[in-house]
Amino acid sequence: MLFHEAQRRLEQFLRPLTVDEFFDHTLSGGFRKVQGGAGSERTGLLGADPESVLLGAWHLAGKLTFHSANPAAPAPSLEGVTGSADFQQRIAALHERNYSVRFPELRPLSPPLELLARALEVLLHQPVTVSAFWSRGGMRAPVHFDDHDLLVAQLRGTKRWYVSNKPSDLNNTWKSIPEGAPDLGPHDSVDVHPGDLMYLPRGTYHSVDSDSGSLHVSIGFTPLTLRAAVIAALDHLSDLDRGWRLTVGGRLGFQLRGQGLERLMPPVAEAAGNLAAACRTPGFLASALQWRSSRVIAALAPLPMPAAAPAIDLDSQLVQGELAFCHLTASPGRIDVSYPGGHLYVHRGAQACIEYMVNTPRFRVREIPGEVGDDIRLSLAERFVQIGLLALG
C-alpha cells in the first residue's frame, strides 16, 4: 500500500473530517463525534451481514471478553466451544444476560477493516488493532477507560455514550496503584447512530447504554507520544555511544534499600545532559525517529506470502502487495528495508533499484533502474515477492 493510497483510504473512512484535520487537530484534542448516516461507507466495515461474520468466528471464542454494569445472571463460560452452533448459543446466552461481547483480532475477517487498519499503520508508524462490541437492548457498560486511542464506527443499532468532559490524563499503559472505583464525573451524553464515528483519546472515561441491539467497531492505536520520541532519541544515542551501554546499577537491589543509591546520580544526570545536547544537533532526532520506525514496522504481523515461489523473469509484471508497505533507512554501506514481519538488508549500490521498486505501483522487472546487472534485478524481484512486498501482476 503506497503512502498516497493510505491517505485516500483513511480520507474515505473519516469523511467529512479531513485527513489533515484528523492528524493536526483531532489527535491532539479531546473527544469528537463525526456525523455519518445510514448511507456511510463505515457501516460496511464488517460486510453486509456483520452479525453473521461474528457468529462464524468461533475460533476466537477463547479470546472473547464481555462486560456489563447490569448483568441479569453470571456470564456463561466461553471455554471448550465445540463448533459454530455451540458458539452461537453461548453468544445468545451472554446477550440474554445483558452482556456486551467484545470480539478481538477482527482484521483477518474483513478485507475493508484490514485495509483501513493497514492504512493507519502506514501513516502512523504504529500498530493498529480492531475489535467489535455487540450487545442487545438494555445493556449498560461500566465506567472505564482504554489505554489506547479509539476510532469507534457504529455499524448497527443505536447507543448512548456518556463521555467525561474532563481532559484525559493520558495514562501510561503499565499498572499503578488504583485510586478506587472509576468516576465518570461531569460528562456529555452522545447518541450514536449507524455510520457515525467517534474519536476517544486514551484515558477518556466513558460508559455506554444500548437501547436496542447494537454493534460497533473500535479501532485502537497510540500515536507517537513525547515519551516515545525521547525514548527513540535515547535508543539512537545508545547505538552511537558505548558509554550508554555500560553497567551502572549492578547492586541495584542493595541500592534501593538505601545503600549507595546516590552513586547513580552523577552518571545519570550527565547522560541526561548529553541526550539533551544530542537532540539539539541537526539531524539527530530525524535519524532517531527513522530507526525507531524501522523497528516498529518490522515488529508488525508478517505480510501474507506466496505458498510457493512463483517463476519470475525479466518480463514479469509486478505490483505492490495489497497490504504491503515498508520503510527505508540506511547506513553508509547498506539499506534497511523494514516491512511488516522483518528486515531486508541490501547493498547501498542497489539504492536506485530499491527506491523504484517500493514506490512504483506497477512495473516489469527489466524496467528496474540502476547500474546493476539483470541478475541483480531478478534476485531483488524474487526476494521482494517472497516476503510479500510485491506480487505478480
Secondary structure, DSSP 4 states (H G I P E B T S, - for coil): --HHHHHHHHHHHHTTS-HHHHHHTGGGS--EEE---TT-GGGGTT-S-HHHHHHT-GGGGGG-EEE-SS-SSPPPP-TT--SHHHHHHHHHHHHHTT-EEEE---GGG-HHHHHHHHHHHHHHSS--EEEEEEE-TT-BPPPB--SSEEEEEEEES-EEEEEE-SPP----SS-----SS----SEEEEEE-TT-EEEE-TT--EEEE-SS-EEEEEEEE-PPPHHHHHHHHHHHHHHH-GGGGS---TTHHHHTTTSSGGGGHHHHHHHHHHHHHHHTSTTHHHHHHHHHHHHHHHTSPPPP--SSPPP--TT-EEEE-TT---EEEE-SSEEEEEETTEEEEEEGGGHHHHHHHHH-SEEEGGG--SS--HHHHHHHHHHHHHTTSEEE-
